[in-house]
């Protein structure tokens, strides 16, 4: 059989046809794959004691089984049969040609082989499934599909396709099962491990993306920055006004107390008050200044609107407000701050609550400050009127 002229002629014919007409995009289904299939058929058929006729038919089918790729990709088996018939029709028996046709058509995917010859050709065609070069050959097939069929696959889709193909394409002959099935099973495990690795990688990337701080844009950042600056400026203004009231009224109180304490005489020679009438407006001025100072001090006094411990489920508390976070342990506080870097919605919620607390403090500050100024103004006016009336009546 080594010198079989028909097989030698067909081998040369197939080689030249692939060489001349096969597209360069076909990096898997080419002469090399056909030659490997022929060699595998020869190896697997040794234990079957095939007749010369069956052996020749098998090898001829192996040589022709993928030659149809020179004409078409889809339904290439029918094209292979056509090319085979055109070449053998005049010089080969009709019965053998029909047998070769059945063998070629049996290589269609999902076709169940019928008979030993079809099983041998089937296993030879998929011999790479049980070899260590499976991944390399699969990569060539992927390139071919991308080029010839415009089929693209993601990083995880391709190993899933290969895993499915490996599991759904078992060997049929005993010889192939004995020699190649162990490696086929290892290839199945390798594809599954690759899928799991990619899934874990994608899961980690997804978690990382979920933790990655999201830029909300300049608008919202400018809003919060402006609100914080606005509240700080208002607090500073309130404290300055409170200090002014404290300074002015403490000076008035000091002067009045000094006058009374030293026995100051408005007029007269006996070192005492000539008229007790002046005592009343001065006493009224002293009291109003005292109350003005009290409200000014209340305005500038530190104030905490909420002393409850910060908790995630309490939306009215804020990690950024000292009245809430002061009761946390240091590590707990630092951990919460770290988590806010990756949770923009929660971060902005905390900032909003913090600004609300600052506003609540400002409301109280300006309320007390308003009372202080009103009392001071009223006291000064009434005291001045009292002195004026007394002086006019006395003179």
Buried (B, 14 or more C-beta within 10 A) or exposed (E): EEEBEBBEEBBEBBBEBBEEEBBEBBBBBBBEBBBBBBEBBBBBBEEBEBEEEBBBBBBBBBBBBBBBBBBEBEEBBBBBBBBBBEBBEEEBEEEBBEBBBBBBBBBEEEEEBEEBBBBBBBBBBBBBBBBEEBBEBBBBBBBBBEBBEEEEBEEBEBBBBBBEBBEEBBBBBEBBBEBBBEBBEEBBEBBBEBBEEBEEEEEEEEEEEEEEEEEBEEEEEEEBEEBBEBBEEBBEBBBEBBBEBBEBBBEBBEBBEEBBEEEBEBEEEEEEBEEEBBEEBBBBBBBBBBBBBBBBBBBBEEBEBBEEBBEEEEEEBBBBBEBBBEEBEEEEBEEBBEBBEBBBEBBBBBBBBBBBBBBBBBEBBBEBBEBBBEBBEBBBEBBEEBBEEBEEEEE
